[in-house]
Amino acid sequence: MKTPEIKVLPTADALARAAAELFVTVGEAAIEMRGQFTVALSGGSTPKAMHHVLASEEFRTQIDWTKVEIFFGDERTVPPEHADSNYHMARETLLSKVPIPGDNVYRMRGEIDPNEAAKEYGQMLKEKFGDGGLDLIYLGMGDDGHTASLFPGTEALHETKHRCVANHVEKLNTWRITMSAPFINRAAQVAILVSGEAKASRLSEVLEGPRDPERLPVQLIQPDPGQLTWLLDSAAAGM
């Protein structure tokens, strides 16, 4: 298994820019090799900042958006126009601002039964990727060590078969739809974006403490033979 790459950026803005640069670099290489770039987006404030950079005048012309296919690592059980929807955030901050065809965007249907939505999304992933995975998946890390919607102590942490599952999060009294860790780990590259002083102590536990994915689910993310990159700002890195 490859050693993760850890990049510490001086500010949250520099982190967003580094994440956008990775999107372009991996995307251009995938398009050159296969004529297509497959990438999964994440919810949260740090990915949102990356979206703004990608949608900027400087960045949005750096990649052929007609050859980009967008997926989502997880989704809340809300309609696509809801403010809490990861798809809604991506549409408002990125997808509506770049020339990507609508058919190239694959959202999770948070407005239907979560088990049905997960089954539907998982079947689509199976048809598109077979036993393979995406070119690039973006993830965040919560203050509790969760990533995507893989929360501590939840059933989805033990998933070994399905690409996408519905996950009941008791502490939030809600259901989420999420890619499973085994499917995420099939990606050629995974980038975990972490920003802010509030996450510094948890991040230190994740990277330097004992392995305990039941409590720190982000530790499940170990793409093999893919590359795992942590993009951190200095506050999250405890600097």
C-alpha positions in Angstrom: 0.0 0.0 0.0 1.3 3.4 -0.9 2.3 5.9 1.7 -0.2 8.8 1.8 1.1 12.1 0.5 0.5 15.0 3.0 0.6 18.6 1.7 0.3 21.5 4.1 -0.8 24.8 2.6 -0.4 28.1 4.5 -4.1 29.2 4.3 -7.6 27.9 3.5 -7.5 29.8 0.2 -4.2 28.2 -0.7 -5.8 24.8 0.1 -8.7 25.5 -2.2 -6.4 26.4 -5.0 -4.2 23.3 -4.5 -7.4 21.2 -4.6 -8.4 22.9 -7.9 -5.0 22.4 -9.4 -5.2 18.7 -8.6 -8.6 18.5 -10.4 -7.0 20.0 -13.5 -3.9 17.9 -13.4 -5.6 14.6 -12.9 -8.4 15.6 -15.3 -6.1 16.5 -18.1 -4.1 13.3 -17.7 -7.3 11.1 -17.7 -8.7 12.9 -20.8 -5.4 12.5 -22.6 -5.3 8.8 -21.7 -8.9 7.8 -22.1 -10.9 10.8 -23.4 -12.8 11.0 -20.1 -12.3 12.2 -16.5 -14.4 10.8 -13.7 -14.5 12.7 -10.4 -16.6 12.6 -7.3 -17.3 15.8 -5.4 -17.9 16.2 -1.6 -20.1 18.5 0.4 -18.7 21.0 3.0 -17.2 24.4 3.1 -13.7 23.4 2.0 -14.8 21.7 -1.2 -17.1 24.7 -1.7 -14.1 27.0 -1.8 -12.4 24.7 -4.3 -15.5 24.9 -6.5 -15.3 28.7 -6.6 -11.7 28.4 -7.7 -12.5 25.9 -10.5 -15.4 28.2 -11.7 -13.1 31.2 -11.8 -12.0 32.8 -15.1 -8.5 31.5 -14.6 -9.5 27.8 -14.1 -12.7 27.0 -15.9 -11.0 27.1 -19.3 -8.2 24.8 -18.3 -10.1 21.6 -18.8 -12.6 20.2 -21.5 -15.8 20.0 -19.4 -17.5 18.0 -22.1 -15.2 15.1 -21.2 -15.7 15.5 -17.4 -18.2 13.2 -15.5 -19.2 14.3 -12.1 -20.3 11.9 -9.3 -21.0 12.4 -5.5 -19.4 10.7 -2.6 -22.5 11.1 -0.4 -25.8 12.9 -0.2 -28.3 14.0 2.4 -31.9 12.7 2.2 -33.3 16.0 0.8 -34.5 17.1 -2.6 -31.9 18.5 -5.1 -33.1 22.1 -4.6 -32.7 21.9 -0.8 -30.0 24.1 0.8 -28.5 21.0 2.6 -28.1 19.0 -0.6 -24.5 18.4 -1.7 -25.7 18.4 -5.3 -27.4 21.8 -4.8 -24.1 23.2 -3.4 -22.1 21.8 -6.3 -24.6 23.1 -8.8 -24.7 26.6 -7.3 -20.9 27.0 -6.9 -19.5 25.1 -9.9 -21.8 23.1 -12.2 -23.9 26.0 -13.3 -20.8 28.1 -14.0 -18.9 25.8 -16.3 -19.8 24.3 -19.7 -20.5 20.7 -18.5 -23.4 18.8 -20.2 -26.2 18.0 -17.8 -26.0 14.3 -18.8 -22.4 14.2 -17.4 -23.6 14.9 -13.8 -24.7 11.8 -11.8 -26.4 12.9 -8.6 -27.7 10.7 -5.8 -31.5 11.0 -5.5 -31.9 12.3 -1.9 -35.6 12.9 -2.4 -36.5 9.2 -2.6 -36.2 6.3 -0.1 -32.5 6.2 0.9 -32.2 2.4 0.4 -33.7 2.7 -3.1 -31.5 5.7 -3.9 -28.4 3.8 -2.8 -29.3 0.7 -4.8 -30.0 2.9 -7.9 -26.7 4.7 -7.5 -24.7 1.5 -6.8 -26.1 -0.1 -9.9 -25.2 2.9 -12.0 -21.6 2.7 -10.6 -21.4 -1.0 -11.4 -22.5 -0.4 -14.9 -20.0 2.4 -15.5 -17.0 1.1 -13.6 -17.4 -2.6 -13.3 -14.7 -3.7 -10.8 -12.8 -0.5 -11.3 -13.2 3.0 -9.8 -13.0 6.7 -10.4 -10.1 8.8 -11.5 -10.4 11.1 -8.5 -12.6 11.3 -5.4 -12.7 14.3 -3.1 -13.5 13.8 0.6 -13.6 15.9 3.7 -13.2 15.0 7.3 -15.6 15.9 10.1 -14.7 16.9 13.6 -15.6 13.4 14.7 -13.4 11.7 12.1 -16.2 10.8 9.6 -15.7 11.1 5.9 -18.4 11.0 3.1 -21.3 9.8 5.2 -19.3 7.1 6.9 -19.9 8.0 10.6 -18.4 6.5 13.7 -20.2 3.4 14.9 -22.6 3.1 11.9 -23.5 0.0 9.8 -21.9 1.3 6.6 -18.4 1.0 8.1 -18.7 -2.8 7.7 -19.9 -2.8 4.1 -17.8 -5.0 1.9 -20.0 -5.8 -1.1 -22.0 -2.7 -2.3 -20.6 0.4 -3.9 -23.2 2.7 -2.4 -25.3 2.2 0.7 -28.0 3.9 2.8 -26.5 4.7 6.3 -28.6 5.5 9.4 -26.8 8.1 11.5 -28.3 7.8 15.0 -26.7 10.9 16.5 -28.1 13.0 13.7 -31.4 11.1 13.6 -31.2 10.9 9.8 -30.3 8.7 6.9 -27.5 9.4 4.4 -26.6 7.9 1.1 -22.9 7.2 0.7 -20.3 5.5 -1.4 -18.8 2.6 0.6 -15.2 2.6 1.7 -14.3 -0.4 -0.5 -15.6 1.4 -3.6 -13.9 4.7 -2.7 -10.6 2.7 -2.3 -10.8 1.6 -6.0 -10.2 5.2 -7.1 -6.9 6.0 -8.8 -6.6 9.1 -6.5 -8.4 10.2 -3.4 -7.9 13.7 -2.0 -9.0 14.5 1.6 -9.4 18.2 2.2 -9.1 19.4 5.9 -9.2 23.0 7.0 -9.4 24.8 10.3 -8.0 24.7 13.8 -11.1 22.8 15.1 -10.0 19.7 13.3 -6.3 19.7 14.3 -6.5 17.4 17.3 -8.7 14.9 15.5 -6.5 14.9 12.4 -3.5 14.2 14.6 -5.3 11.2 16.0 -6.2 9.9 12.5 -2.7 10.3 11.1 -0.5 9.5 14.1 -2.7 7.5 16.6 -3.6 3.8 16.6 -5.9 2.4 13.9 -9.5 2.5 15.1 -11.8 3.0 12.0 -14.9 2.2 14.1 -14.3 5.5 15.9 -12.3 7.3 13.1 -13.9 6.1 9.9 -11.7 8.2 7.7 -8.9 5.7 8.5 -10.8 3.2 6.2 -9.7 5.3 3.2 -6.7 3.5 1.9 -6.8 3.3 -1.9 -4.7 0.5 -3.2 -3.0 0.7 -5.6 -4.3 4.3 -5.9 -2.8 7.4 -4.3 -4.1 9.0 -1.2 -3.4 12.8 -0.8 -4.2 14.8 2.3 -4.5 18.5 1.6 -4.4 20.5 4.8 -4.2 24.1 5.7 -1.7 25.1 8.4 -4.4 25.5 11.1 -5.7 21.9 10.6 -2.1 20.7 10.6 -1.6 22.3 14.0 1.0 24.8 12.7 
